Amino acid sequence: MNITMPFNYSAITRPAWHIDMPLLVSVLALLSIGLVMVASASFSYAEHNYGNEFFFVKRHLVYLVIAGGAMGFTFLMPPTAWSNYSRLWMLLAILLLLLVLVPGIGREVNGSRRWLSLGGMTLQVSELAKVATVVFLANYFDKRRENFGDDWRDWAKPMVVLAVPLVLLLLEPDFGSTVVLAATFMVMLFLTGTKFWHYFLMMLVGVALIYFVAEAAPYRVARLSTFLDPWSHRFDSGYQLTQSLIAFGRGEWFGVGLGQSVQKMLYLPEAHTDFVFAIFAEEFGFVGVICLLGLYCLLVMRIFHLGKRAVAQEYWYGAFLLIGFGLLISGQTFINLGVNAGLLPTKGLTLPFVSYGGSSLLVTCGMVGMMLRISHEMHADTQVIRRVSRGR
């Protein structure tokens, strides 16, 4: 006898908490590597600038505790708590992006205004905006999935809403986050089954806009020329990239050993943040790099596998959310690794779970908690269906 029942069938006692161990273990492994690498990469810089070689290590430990709390908090909250208030989260993200651009409120670092100072700590608003946007889009696409694309306003509305944070991110400027968020939107839109010619038209418009934005700012053009030939600018705009490439070259097959990096000795700027992967490559070599890449692949594959399960169970909100978060993490990882290895122009994006940075840790761990909760929901409902089908 076949039993048909809606998702989240509540008449049956639901199973106990389920923790997706492949997802959690891979994240904990990356967080552990991050702590070790932040400690190794920041010692010289911290001692030179703050007189305390453990300055960044102590702060990173505090960030890890807060991020762990965020992961637990988002895991305990049901997915409906996010979907029901998705418009509110989106509005709050836009207001924060506006606030960070106000002189005297937003903090400017290296020519970019991306941070808010809160009680001695800084909050990178773009990290929160990316999550809020994915939550909003997942809820929007979930509610309109059946007939999405029948009316041109179905895809025009989210594009108009998305344009607001994208423009504000460009004004900071944060071109890297803009590209990641726009690409995430396009993939999520593809999953709705929108008409091909609509999608193709939006793709063309998006590529044209990215090209225009890249060419409109002289510093972006300079970064592009530097990226193509960093050694011709090795003492000015190409300095950071050439030092990163030197770190990769010194690593060879097995690296120079943990803590033995030379490039972190004030040669490579931002060694514990955006370019921590270069220090990792120097200290652990090609073999270590392959292991780290394998760990990221396992994480992303697990997220997309959960997304595939959500599609199979027709849990569309969970599917959109999982795939959106997977794209954010994989996209940011790809850009950071590409920048460190000289495969992409320099962008100010951290390496998820590994780089130093409270905002990145807080948001990525919060996303992990939400994904763990969705995995629990899918597992629990699968168990309920099995019990009902067996006559329990």
FENBELWO-V775601 format. One record per pair of residues at least 24 apart in sequence whose ideal C-beta (glycine too) atoms are under 8 Angstrom apart, sorted by the first residue. I is the first residue (numbers start at 1). GAP is how many residues later the second one is. D is the distance in Angstrom with one decimal. If there is no record, write none. Layout:
I,GAP,D  I,GAP,D
This chain:
3,382,7.5  3,385,5.6  3,386,5.5  5,380,6.7  5,383,6.7  7,306,6.5  7,307,6.6  7,308,5.6  7,374,6.0  8,369,7.5  8,373,6.2  9,372,6.8  9,375,5.5  9,376,7.4  9,379,7.4  12,372,4.8  12,375,6.0  12,376,6.4  14,366,4.8  14,367,8.0  14,369,7.6  14,370,6.4  15,364,7.3  15,365,5.2  15,368,4.5  15,369,7.6  17,359,6.2  18,357,6.9  18,358,4.6  18,361,4.2  18,362,6.5  19,353,6.5  19,357,7.4  20,282,7.5  20,286,7.1  20,351,7.7  20,352,5.6  20,355,4.0  20,356,7.6  20,359,7.9  22,276,7.2  22,280,4.9  23,276,7.1  23,279,5.0  23,280,6.9  23,283,7.3  23,345,7.0  23,348,6.4  23,349,6.4  23,352,6.8  24,344,7.6  24,348,6.6  26,269,6.0  26,272,5.1  26,273,4.2  26,276,6.6  27,272,6.6  27,326,6.3  27,338,7.5  27,341,5.2  29,266,5.8  30,265,6.1  30,266,7.4  30,269,7.0  30,322,7.5  30,323,3.8  30,324,6.0  31,33,6.6  31,36,7.9  31,322,5.3  31,330,7.9  31,334,8.0  33,247,7.7  33,259,6.9  33,262,7.7  33,320,8.0  33,321,5.9  34,26,7.8  34,242,7.8  34,317,7.9  34,319,5.5  34,320,3.8  34,321,6.9  34,322,8.0  35,25,6.3  35,26,7.4  35,29,6.7  36,222,7.3  37,235,7.7  37,239,5.2  37,242,6.5  37,243,5.4  37,317,6.1  38,234,5.2  38,238,6.9  38,316,8.0  38,317,7.6  38,318,4.6  40,218,6.2  40,219,5.2  40,221,6.9  40,224,7.2  40,239,6.7  40,243,6.7  41,220,7.2  41,223,4.9  41,230,4.5  41,231,4.1  41,235,5.4  41,238,4.4  42,222,7.9  42,229,7.2  42,230,3.9  42,314,6.7  43,216,7.9  43,221,7.6  44,220,5.7  44,221,4.9  44,222,6.0  45,219,7.3  45,221,6.6  45,226,6.5  45,227,6.7  48,218,6.3  56,216,5.8  56,300,5.8  59,297,7.9  59,299,7.6  60,296,5.6  62,296,7.9  63,294,7.5  63,295,4.1  63,298,4.9  63,299,7.1  64,297,6.6  66,292,7.0  66,295,7.6  66,296,6.1  67,291,7.9  67,294,4.1  67,295,5.2  67,297,7.6  67,298,3.8  67,299,7.7  68,297,6.7  70,292,5.3  70,293,8.0  70,295,5.3  70,296,4.4  70,299,6.6  71,294,4.3  71,295,6.5  71,297,5.5  71,298,3.9  71,301,7.6  72,297,6.5  73,293,7.6  73,296,6.7  74,292,4.9  74,293,7.7  74,294,8.0  74,295,3.3  74,296,4.7  74,299,6.8  75,294,4.0  75,295,7.5  75,297,5.0  75,298,4.9  75,301,7.8  76,297,7.6  77,293,7.9  77,296,7.0  78,295,7.2  78,299,7.9  79,238,6.5  79,239,6.6  79,242,7.4  79,291,7.4  79,294,6.4  79,295,6.1  79,298,6.5  82,53,5.2  82,57,7.9  82,288,6.9  83,52,7.2  83,55,7.2  83,56,4.5  83,59,7.4  83,234,5.8  86,46,7.9  86,49,5.0  86,50,4.5  86,52,7.6  86,53,4.0  86,54,7.5  87,49,6.8  89,43,4.2  89,46,5.6  89,47,6.6  90,42,5.3  90,43,6.7  90,45,7.7  90,46,4.2  90,71,6.8  92,40,6.8  93,32,7.6  93,35,5.8  93,36,4.2  93,39,3.8  93,40,6.9  93,72,6.4  94,35,7.7  94,70,5.5  94,71,6.1  94,74,7.0  96,29,4.5  96,32,6.5  96,33,7.0  97,28,5.6  97,29,7.4  97,32,5.7  97,68,5.9  97,71,4.0  97,72,7.0  97,75,8.0  98,70,6.6  99,26,7.6  100,25,4.8  100,72,6.9  101,67,7.0  101,70,5.9  101,71,7.0  110,238,7.8  112,60,5.6  112,61,6.2  112,62,6.7  112,236,6.7  113,59,5.4  114,58,4.9  114,60,5.8  115,244,7.8  121,237,6.1  122,236,7.2  122,237,7.2  123,235,7.7  123,236,5.5  124,233,7.2  124,235,3.7  124,236,7.1  126,43,5.8  126,46,7.0  126,48,5.2  126,51,4.6  127,232,4.6  127,233,5.9  127,235,7.5  127,236,4.1  128,231,7.6  128,235,6.2  129,36,5.1  129,39,7.9  129,40,7.1  129,48,7.8  129,52,7.8  130,47,6.4  130,50,7.1  130,51,5.5  130,54,7.7  130,198,5.6  130,233,7.5  131,194,7.8  131,197,7.6  131,232,5.7  131,235,6.9  131,236,6.1  133,29,6.6  133,32,6.0  133,48,6.1  133,51,7.9  133,52,7.6  134,50,6.5  134,54,7.6  134,187,6.7  134,190,3.7  134,191,6.2  134,194,6.5  135,186,6.9  136,25,7.1  137,25,7.6  137,48,6.4  137,51,5.5  137,183,6.9  137,187,6.6  138,50,7.4  138,179,5.6  138,182,3.7  138,183,4.4  138,186,5.9  139,178,6.5  141,47,6.3  141,48,7.6  141,50,7.4  141,51,5.1  141,175,7.5  141,179,5.3  142,174,4.7  142,175,4.1  142,178,6.0  144,48,7.7  145,47,5.9  145,48,7.6  145,171,5.5  148,44,4.5  148,45,6.5  148,46,6.1  149,43,7.0  149,44,6.9  149,45,4.3  149,46,4.9  149,49,6.2  152,46,7.4  154,40,7.8  155,34,6.5  155,39,5.9  155,43,6.2  155,47,7.2  158,27,7.4  158,31,7.7  159,43,7.2  170,43,6.3  173,44,7.3  174,174,7.0  175,38,7.1  175,39,7.4  175,45,6.6  175,172,6.5  176,156,7.8  176,159,5.7  176,171,3.4  176,172,6.2  176,173,4.4  177,172,7.0  178,35,7.7  179,31,6.7  179,152,7.9  179,156,7.5  180,147,7.8  180,148,6.4  180,151,4.3  180,152,5.7  180,155,6.8  180,169,7.5  181,147,7.8  182,24,6.1  182,28,7.4  183,144,6.9  183,148,5.9  184,140,5.7  184,143,4.3  184,144,5.8  184,147,6.6  187,136,6.9  187,140,5.6  188,132,5.8  188,135,6.5  188,136,5.5  188,139,7.6  191,128,7.4  191,129,6.8  191,132,6.5  220,125,7.7  223,122,4.6  223,123,5.4  224,121,5.4  226,119,7.5  226,120,7.4  227,115,7.1  227,117,7.0  227,118,4.1  227,119,6.8  230,112,6.5  239,30,7.8  240,28,7.0  240,29,5.5  240,30,7.4  240,35,7.0  240,106,6.6  241,98,7.9  241,101,5.7  241,105,6.3  243,24,5.2  243,25,4.3  243,26,7.7  243,35,7.8  244,24,6.2  244,31,5.4  244,34,4.1  244,96,5.4  244,97,7.7  244,98,7.0  245,96,7.9  245,97,5.4  247,28,8.0  247,31,4.2  247,32,6.2  247,34,6.1  247,35,4.0  248,30,6.3  248,33,4.9  248,34,7.0  248,92,7.8  248,93,6.5  250,32,5.1  251,30,4.6  251,31,4.5  251,32,7.0  251,33,6.9  251,34,4.3  251,35,6.8  251,37,7.7  251,38,7.6  252,33,5.5  252,34,7.0  253,32,5.1  253,33,5.2  253,34,6.2  254,30,7.5  254,31,4.3  254,32,7.7  254,33,5.7  254,34,7.6  255,26,7.5  255,27,6.4  255,28,4.8  255,29,4.1  255,30,3.4  255,32,7.7  255,33,5.7  256,26,6.1  256,27,5.9  256,29,7.9  257,26,6.2  258,25,5.4  258,26,7.5  259,24,7.1  272,83,7.4  272,84,4.5  273,77,6.1  273,82,5.2  273,83,5.1  273,84,6.1  274,62,7.0  274,65,7.3  274,66,8.0  274,74,6.0  274,75,7.0  274,76,6.2  274,77,7.8  274,81,6.7  275,65,5.8  276,75,6.0  276,78,5.9  276,79,5.0  276,80,7.0  277,59,6.5  277,60,5.9  277,63,4.3  277,64,8.0  277,74,5.5  277,77,7.3  278,62,4.8  280,74,7.7  281,59,7.5  293,44,7.5  296,34,7.7  296,37,5.5  299,30,7.2  300,26,5.8  300,29,6.6  300,30,4.6  300,33,7.7  303,26,7.2  303,68,6.4  306,65,6.8  306,68,7.0  306,69,5.5  306,72,7.3  309,69,5.8  310,64,6.9  310,68,6.1  313,65,5.9  313,68,7.0  313,69,7.4  315,59,7.7  315,62,7.4  315,63,6.2  315,66,7.9  318,56,4.3  318,59,6.8  318,60,6.7  321,49,6.8  321,50,7.6  321,53,6.4  322,49,5.9  322,52,6.1  325,42,4.7  325,45,7.2  325,46,5.9  328,39,7.2  329,35,6.7  329,38,7.2
